[in-house]
Structure formats: C-alpha cells, structure tokens
Amino acid sequence: MRSSIAQDYLAWYYDTAVWTRTTFLGVQCLKSVSDMWNYQEILFSLKPSLVVEFGTNVGGSALYFAETLQQVSAGAPVLTVDVDHARVVDRVRNHPHIELLECDSTSPIVADRIFQLRRERPGKAFFIADSDHTKAHVLGELMQLRKVTLPGDYVVIEDGIVNGNPVLPGWGEGPLEALQEYFAEYPDDYVRDTGREELFGFTFAPKGFLVRQ
C-alpha cells in the first residue's frame, strides 16, 4: 500500500509539472525537493572535496550544490557540465565556487578536467548525472564515471522514472535501463544505497543512489 501511494504521488508530482516550478534562491531547479533534501544530507555525511554535475540547464541545482557544499567543505568547487550554457543565469555564472564546462558529459575533456580537480583537491567526490536521459547517453556517462570515480565516491543517476517507471511511458529506454545493462556487465562497481533511495518514499533516481567500491 505504501509503495502504491508513493508511486501515485510520484506520478502526480511529475505529471502536474510542479517540479518545473521549483526554485532555489530564485533560480529554477528541475528536481524533486525530497531528492534535494536527501542530497544535502549526503553532502554533509560525505564532505566531498568536489561535486560534479552532468546537466546544468539554467543552473539552479549547481547553485544549490555550491551553496550547500560551502557549509560542509568550504572552498570546494562544483563542476557543472552541459553541451549548452546559454540559459545559465548570471548568479550561477558569477558564483566563485561554480565552474561551467560546456561540453558533452561523455567527452574525454570532462574526464581530464575531473582528474585535474581531483589532484588539486584530494578527497571524496559527489557525482550526479542529469543530462540527456536516453539509455545510450547514460551508459556513456556511466562509463565516464567508471574512469573518474574512486572508492567511497557517491554517484546519483537521475530520471530513471521515465519510460513508464512510472512516468513518460513513450520515452523509450532511459537511465533505469542503462543502469540495468551496466550492472549486468559490472556488478561490483557500486553498492546501491537503498536506505537513501527509499528514505522519502519516492525518488527521481530509482536504483540510482550508488557508492563506488
């Protein structure tokens, strides 16, 4: 019963597009508010020296991560990656702890920049993938993450809810199917953090809360 109620609420939350009207400090942030609360708890526990975001849009989530991160790891940067940063608002562009990288998230350029930042700021990292939600692209991002993550890093793969899981049934294979294929080949790369995934009853990232082994 609880699962059914949660799934119904998730469908309502998505289908009414309330998530498109959510803002952080006045900047649009296209995420579930319960996921965002979960992320700040993860950041506080992990205290990462770097946050990497695939998918910037206007920059609301990058701003959220940057502001939260300064409370737990002062001076730590957020690297946010997208193929087009034309819509990013000035508040994000001018933030001293946000670096914008205009590039495909699967490009070697991204991996090189991550390696450089990790050398400059050793420690754990938090990664979140929320860009192109096609299966092929997410698989590419997972392979990218396989190269740049270290044991203890935290990875979130968002929007596994598409393709009828339970929203947008006509989407086609997406993040959830990418995760299933990835784990079939690399079953030991990550441990699923099911406690985080199930904490608020629903999430935009089913099976996507992962700790690198």
TALINJO-V699672 format. One line per field, one symbol per residue. phi: phi as a letter, one per 30 degrees, with the letter a starting at -180 (. if undefined). psi: psi as a letter, one per 30 degrees, with the letter a starting at -180 (. if undefined). Layout:
phi: ???
psi: ???
//
This chain:
phi: .ddddddddeddedddidddcdbbhicebdbddddddeddddddddhdcacbccjchdjddddedddddddcbejdcccccadbcdcdddedecddccccbdaddcdeededddedddddbdkdbcbbcacdcdeddddddddddddcdbejdcbbcdidddiiccchdcdjdbddddddddddcbdcdbcdcdddececjaadbdiccbcdc
psi: eeeeeeeeeeeeeeffgeffgkljhgkkjilkeeeeeeeeeeeeeehlfkkkkjjebfgeeeeeeeeeefffikfklkjkklfjgffkleeeegkfgkkkjjlkfgkfeeeeeeeeeeeeilallkkkjhckgleeeeeeeeeeeeefllkflkkkjlhfflhghglifgelkbeeeeeeeefeeifgelkkifeeegegfllfhkggjkkk.
//
